[in-house]
Every structure is written in C-alpha cells, then in structure tokens.
Amino acid sequence: MSERDIELIDELRITENALVEFKQNNCDVKLIAKLCSALSNAARIDNKDFAYVLWGIDDASHQVIGTTFNPEGVKADTNTVLQFWLAQRLKPSVAFTFRTIAHPKGTVVILEIPAATSAPVAYDDIAYVRVGSATPKLTDYPERYQKLITNLRPYVWEKGIAKQFINADEVLLFLDYPSYFRLTGQNLPDNKAGILERLSADQLIQVDVGSKWSITNLGAILFAADLQDFDVAISRKAVRFIAYKGKNRATTVTHRQDGKKGYAVGLEGLINYINGLLPINEHIGEAFREPRPLFPEIAVRELVANALIHQDMTVLGAGPQIELFEDRMEITNPGEPLIKTDRMIDLPPRSRNAMLGALMRRMRLCEEQGSGLDKVITSVELYQLPAPKFQAEAESMQVIIYGPRTFAEMTPEERIRACYQHAVLKWLSGERMKNASLCERLAIEKWNAAQASAVLKGALNAELIKAAEADNVRTGYVPIWA
C-alpha cells in the first residue's frame, strides 16, 4: 500500500483539484471535521469516490516538506482521540482513514475521505461544501445542494474495488479476458491497450494511480480466472454445490464442488455439471416414452442465475449454495428478497446488482429481465412437477424445485401452491384459470375433476385466488391481487 500511496501523493500534488487540501502541521480538529464534511459532499457532487487532505505538502508550491502531524496523538475536547471524536461528530458516519507515509522527500499524512453515499455529511448537524478553497455551509449554495441530492445513490457493490494498484499484465492474469470477448460477441483486440480499453468500458477495471489499474468487484465476480486470487469478500462468493445420496443432509455426500471461476466464466460448466448428475426419468408422451432429466434445464439455469444476480453481496462470508437431494434441489443465496415471494412470478425483479444482471443478460447467461421465473414455472408445469417453493429465511432467499410426484403424493400445501402459480401464469398470458386447465396442470383425469375443485376451494380459502367475476365462477379464476 505504501508504494501506491507514494504514487497517489505525487499524482495529487501535480493536479489542480478542488477535492484536495494541502496542510503542513495544522491540527485544528474543528477545521479537520469541517473539511471532512465539505470534501465528502463535494466528492459526491463531482461523482468522485474520494477526496483528500494531505499534511506535509506546501500549499503554494505543492512540494513535499514533511510534517510532524500525528493523527494518533491529536486529542479533541475532553481529551478524546481525534478519529473517535470525528466519528462522533460526523453524520452520517464516514469511513475516513488516516495513513502516515514515508515519502522519499519527507513524512506525509493522508486523510482519505469517501464521497457521501446516503445523505449530505454534516459536522455538528451542519453540512458543508467545497467552493474553491473555501468551505461554506451547503445550504448557502442551493444549486450544489440539489446536485448532491441528485447524485446520492445507494451503495453500488459492483463498483467497489476487488484488487488495486496492479499493472496491465496482472489484470490480464487475474481476469479471463478471452471469455469476456467471447461471451459479449466482440472480436479480441490484437494489442493490450485495446483489451484494457474494452474491459474498462464495461467497468470491469478502472484506472488507478501511477499508470496502474484496479479490478472492480464486477470484473472479479464475473471474470476471475481464480476467485481465490481475491480477498474473502470475493472468494467467499464462489458457488458451492453439494449432492446427497438421500433426501436429507444426514445422508452421504456423493459430490461436492466449490466454484473457482467467476460467474460468467464458470456458469455454463456448472449447469452442465449439475445436469450431468440429474437422474433421467421416462416421461410418457402422446406416443412414446421420452427420457427427461429430473428437472427442466431452463429451470435449473434460470434459478441458479437468479441466485447469483439477486444475492446480497454485502453479506460477508456467504455465497450461493446449490444442494441436490434424491427428490429435490435447493438453491439458496444470501440476502432477503426485495419483493414478496408470492409476487416473484408477475412483478418485475428488483436487483441489488443491476450492473451484474445487465451484463449477464447481455451475454445471454440468463433470460431477459422479467421473463425468467415465468419460464421456470412454465417448464415445471410442462414436466407436471410439484410447484417450486420460494421462501425467505434469515438473511437468505431459497428456492426449492421438486422431482416428479403424483397428485396423490403431493401435500395439500403443494397442490394449493401449484394452483396459485398456475393462476398467475394464466393471468400473465391474458387467460383465466379454470377447473379444466388445473386438471391438466395437476395431471388429474377429467372424470375426477372434483379433486381440482377441492384444490380451488383451498386456494380460495387461503386468499390466493378469486373468481374473475364474482357472480359467475364458471368464467374462471385469477390471482387475488389481479
């Protein structure tokens, strides 16, 4: 880090930048707090990630002159340590850092201040801003205040840095760049500069100080040649797959695989690996017996891709997990869902990782936005499988897809869930669910249609469906929210 910080100091010294303040030994704690507020807000206004205060730099010549300022030794009022005092006085909390650097020309202290992320940063309830070299109140500059509010966005994980201050050769070593060009349908440039330019355009890498590069979280999680080359925030997001011999976790583990590659690089191999382990069942078609895997391939692909895209990347130490049992598959990802589980089929998805999802869809690694789960449920109905179960658990989301079972083997809850999902699919296609269509969905013989009627009654009592026309149930049923 010290080598990068020396490069950073030298770069900031030669750049006229309103987001940089130079000091020699000034340790006025109130001035430092006001600068933290002003520079954090100004950085967000300029859409920059950081602003800086440098001690040990002459303000006029920008030459390194060294400093005696020691942030660890500075006390604020009531003898409080400076960094703790700042943390108390700045709201919302700012993850600032002090670093003391042994620059070849003298000691330099860097105060790195992140841009505001959720609200204007205030010191003692007053927000400041940077205007030239002055730090007036933000409220005195309404146009800057409005731009700050416009630029404030929730934290975007994909733009975070997974590996910084590396050279071009290291970028090409850590990232499987040929796969990027293949999956995005672009020709591979014949020179290093062209490759880096394309990777940068898709925000997989970005320029760092000293002619070096940084790999973003987006670049690492999608195209890492080996996820273990990155720290735990990335490496622990590898997909874990476990296959069991029986119907519960107490049975023998027959296969285990922890993903090593980035999601885009490894997804196709993972799906093929899973499908290769699935038992083959014989489906009796209209004329012939047809061999089919236990689960529809499109269902497996889309549910795995959804787990990758919609997970909460900020949950540390946890990544997507796929567990294959004798009779079902459970797909779990960290983070509670952003929409209710019973509305996932019809409502447009809300993703925490919009950049990740957009790029995966562009590479055709998952369905177009809003159509994936429709196709999952449609394929499950075609296979006449029990309805998938979507459930939110403590800080996680889980989807369970089940192997073939007859109507008699399904639980009442499973029958009602299948009825509701069937009603949603019909509604999405402009149709209405009827007794006859539900019989077909649940493989109920027409002469035994009373069984479908009982399921409809259960779904009505559970307030999952309603009659499309209150005075005429023969016109069919729609979801309760329709």
N, C-alpha and C positions, 0 to 999 in steps of 0.2 A: 504493500500500500504506500510506503514512503516514496518509492520511485514515481508512482502515479501522482502523489501529492506534490512532488517537486515539479513535475511537468505541468500540473494544474496551476500551481503558483506562477510559474513563468508564463503560462498562457494568459492568466487573468491580468498579469502585470502589463502586458503589451496590448490589451484590448480595452478600448473605451467602453465601459459597461456600467450602466446605472444600477445594476444589481450587485455591484462590488463596492465595498467600503474599505479604505486603507487607514490603518492606525499604526502608531508606534508603540506606546506603552499605556495608552488611555484605558483605565479600568473602571470607569464610571458605570456602575451596574444599571442605573436607570437609563442611561444612554444605550447600553447594550440591549436592554429589554425593548426599548423603543425601536431600535434598529431591527430586532428580530421580527416585530410586528410589521414594520414598514416594508422590509425586504421580502418577507414571506408573501405579503399581499401583492407587492409589485411583481414578484416572480410569477404568480398566477395570472396577473393581468397580461404579462408578456408571454404567457404559455411556456415558461421555462420551469425546469424541475427544481432548481436550486438557486439560491443567492448566497453571497459570501461576505464575511468580514475577515480581513487579514491584518494581523498585528505583525509588525516588523517590516513594513513597506512604507517608504516615504511617499506622502500623498501627492507631492508635486512632481518628483522625478520617476516615481514608481520603482525605484531601486530598492533592493533588499538591504536593510540597515540593521536587522536584528531587533529583538525585543526582550524585555525582562518580564513581560506579562505572563502570568501563570494562572490559568483559569482554575486550577485545583486549589490555589492558595488565596483566591479572592473571596472575601466574605461580604454578604449583603447585610441589611439591617438585622438586628437581633443575632448577629454572628452566624447567619445561615450561609451554607456553602452556595456559591454563585449558581451552579447548574440546578440545584434543587430549588433555589429561590426563583429562577427563571421559569421552571416547570410549574410552580405555583401561580405565578403572575400572568402567564400567557394562556389565553383561552381562545379557541380550543387548543388542546395540547399540541405542541410542535416537537417533532423528533429531531431536534438540532443536535449537532455533535461538535465538540472541540477536539482538535488534533494539533499536537505540537510537533513540528517538522524540523529536522536538522538539515536545512537548506545549505548548499555549499558556501553561500555568502553570509549566512547568519541564521539564527533561530527565527522561525515564522510560526505563528499560531493561526490555524484556520478555524473559523466558525462557519460550519455548513448549515444552511437554513433551508429546509424543504418548502416548496410552494404550498400555500393554503389549499386544503382539499375539500373541506365540507362547509366552511363559513369563514368570513374575514377574521384574521388573527388579531386579537386585541391584547394590549398591555394595560392592566388595571381597568378593564372594561372600556378602553378607548382604542379603536383601530386606527393605525397609522398607514401611510403610504409613502412611496419614494417619488419625489419630483425633482429631478436633477440630483443635487447633493443634499437637498432638504428632506425633512421627514414630517410633513404636516399631518393633521388629522384627515382621515379618509373621508369623513362627512363633508369636509370643505371642498372636495373635488367630486361632485356627483357623477360626472361622466366616467371617472375612473372607478368609482364605486359600482356603477352599472355594468361596466365591462368586467369587473371582478366577479360580480354575481353571475353574469352570463358564462364566464369561463369556469366557474366552480363545477366540478363534476365529482361523482363518487370515485373512489379509488379504482383504477383500472389495472388489474393484476398483470395482464398481458404486457403492459408497457414497462413493468419492473425489470430490473437488470439481474440476469442469472449469472453472468460472468463478464467482468470488465477488464479493461486495460490489457488487451491481447492483440497480437499482430495479425495480419491478414492470413498468414499460413495457419495460425492456430484456429482462426474462425473456420477455415475450410477443413481442419482436422476434427473439430468438435461437432460440426454440423454435416449431415448427409446431404450436401447441396445437390448432387446429381438427382436424388429423389425429388427435391423441390422442383427442379426444372421439368422432370418427367411428369409429376403429378399436376403441375399447373399448365402443362402443354406448351412450355416455352423451349426454344432452342437453347442449348447450353453455350454460353459465350466462349470464345476461344482465348480469353485472357482473364486474369484475376480481377482486374478493375471492373470488368463488365459483370462478373459474377457477384462481386460485392455490391455493386450498384443495384442489381435486381433484388438481392436479399434485403438491402436497406429500404428499397421502395415498398416492400411488404412488411416493414417494421420488424423483421426478424433479427436485424442487427442495427446498431446506430454508432455514429462516430463518437469516440471518446477523446480524451485529451492526448496531446503528444503524438498525433497521427496514428493512434491506436483505435481499437474497436471494442464495443460491448455487445454481447449476445443478450437479447431480451428474453424474458420468460416465454413469450410466444414462440420465438425461434427455438429455444431449448426444448420446450414441451412437445413441439411438433416434429422437429427435425434432428434431435440429438442423435448422434451416432451411437452414443452410450450414455444413458441417463446418469450413470454412476460417476461420470466426469464432472457433474454439477453437485452443488451442496444439497442438503436434505430437503430444502424447500421444493426442489425439483425432483430429486431422485426418489423421494417417498411418494411421488405422484405416479410412479410406474404402475401399470395394470397388473393385478395379481389374479391368477387363475388357479382354482383348485377343483379337482374332480374326486368324488367319493364313490365308493363301491355300492353303498346302500342309499337309504332315504334320510339319513341324518349325519351329523358331523362326528358321531361316535364310531362310524364305520371306517374302514380302511381308506386312506388316501391313495388313489391309483395314479393320479397325475398332478403335478404342481409346476407352475411356471410363473416366474416374475419377469415382467416385461423389462427389456433393456434398452429398447429403441424409443425414439419419440413417437407420439401417437400417429402422425401421418405416415411415418416410415414403417411402423410395425403393425398397423391396423389390419391390413389385408392378410398378413401372415397369421395374426391372432385369430381372425374369423375362420380362416381355413383350418387352423389347428383345432378350434372348438368344433367345427362341423365334422372334422375327421374323427372326433371322439363320440359323436352322437350316434345312438343306436338307430338302425334302419327299421322302420315299420312298414308293413304291407297295407296299403290303402286299397280298398275295393272300389274301383271306379265304375263307370257305367258298363264297361265290357271287360275290363282287365284288372288284375291286381297290379298296383303301381308301388314300387319301392319309394318310400319317403323318409327323410330324416325325422327325428323325434320332434324338432321344432322347425318352422319355416326359416329359411336362410335370411330372408329380408327382415324378419322379426329379430333374429339374433344380431344382425348387423346394426339395425337402427337403434335397438335398445343399448347396445354397447357404445355406439357413437354418442347417444344421448347422455349416457353416464359420463363420458369424457368431457363433453361440451358443457353440461349444466352443473358440474360439480362446483363446490365452493373451494377455490384454490387457496384461500387464506386459512383453511383448517389444516393446521400443521400435523405432520406425522401420519396422514391418512390419504389414501388414493382409491381409485375404483377397484372393486373386487367382484369377480365372477365365480360363482360356485355352482358346479354341476352335480346334481344328485340323480339317482336312478329314475325319479319321476318328475323332476322339475329343474329349473335353472333360476338362481337368484343373482340379480345384478344390483350392486349397492355402490352408491357414490357419496362422498362427504358433502354435507350441506343440506339443510331443509329446502324443499321446493319453494319456488316463488309464487306458484299458483296452487290452488286446491287440487288434490289428487283426483277428485271426481270430475274435474273440468279440463284435465290434461289433453283429452282427445279433441275437444272442439275449440278451445281457446288458443290463440297464437302463443307460442312458447316465449317465456321471459328468461333470458340467459344472463348470467353474471359475466360470461366470457364471450361477448359479442364478436370480437375480432377473431377469436379461435373458431367459433361456429361459422362465421362467414367464410373464412379461408378453407375450412374442411368441406363446406358445401361447394365452394368453387372448385375444389379438387375432386368433387363427386364421391367423397368418402361417406356422405350421409345424404338423406333426402332433402329436398328443398324445405325451407322453413315453413312450419305449419302443416306439412303433409306426412311427416314420418310416422307419428303414432296412429294416424288413420290407416296407413298401410300395414302397420303391425297388427292392429285389430282385424283388419280385412283378411290378412293372411291366416290369422288364428281361426277366424270363422270358416275360411275355406278348408282348413285342416280339421274343422269341427273339434277343436281343443277347448278345454275349460278356459274361461276368461282370464286374462292376465290380472294380477293384483298389483295395484300401485299403492304404496304406503309410505308415509313419512314417519321416521323414527327419530330418536335423539340425535340431532345434528347430522342426519343422513337421510337419503332417499333410496328406496328399494323397489324394484320391480321383480315380480315372480311370474315366470311362464311355466305352464304345466304340460306334462305329457298327456297322451290320449286317455280319456276316461269316458265310459258310457254315461248317459243321463242318470241311470240308477246309482252310479258310483259317485256322482257329484254331490256335494253338500248343498243344502238349501241356500246358503250364502253365495256359493259359486253360481248356482242357477240364476239367482237374482242379479248378481253382478254381470253375468253374460247377457241377461235381458236388458239391463240398463245400457251396456256398451252397444248392443245391437240397435237400441232405440236411437242412440247418438249417431251411429253410422247412417242409419236411415234418414235421420233429420239432416245430416250434412249433405246428403245426396238429393234432398228435396222430397223425400218419401216419408211414409209413416210406417212404423212397426205394426204388424198385425199378428193375429194368432197363427196364421199360416206361415208367415215368414219366421216367427220364433220357433215353430215346429221344425222348420228346415235348419235353422241355426243350431238347435239342440239335438238334431237327429231323432226327433220324435215322430213316430208313424202317425199318419193323418187320422187313423181310427182311434188314436189315443190322445187326441187334441186336448182333452181335459187336463192332461199334465201341464201343457203350456198355459192353459187358463189359470191353473194354480200358481204358476210362476208369475204370471202377470199380476195376479192378486197380491202376491208377496211384494212385488216391486212397487205396486200402488200403495200398499200399507207402509212401506219403507220411505214413501215420498220421494222416489227416484224417477218415476214416470207419472204421466197424467193422460187422460183421454184427450185426443186432439180437439174433439168437440164434446163439451160436457154432456150434451143431451143425446149423443149418439156414439157409443163406444165402438160401433162397427166401422167407423171411419179410421180407427187406428189409434196409436199411442205415440206420444212424443216425450222427450226428457222433461222433467219437472220445471226446468228453468227456461224452456222454449216459449 
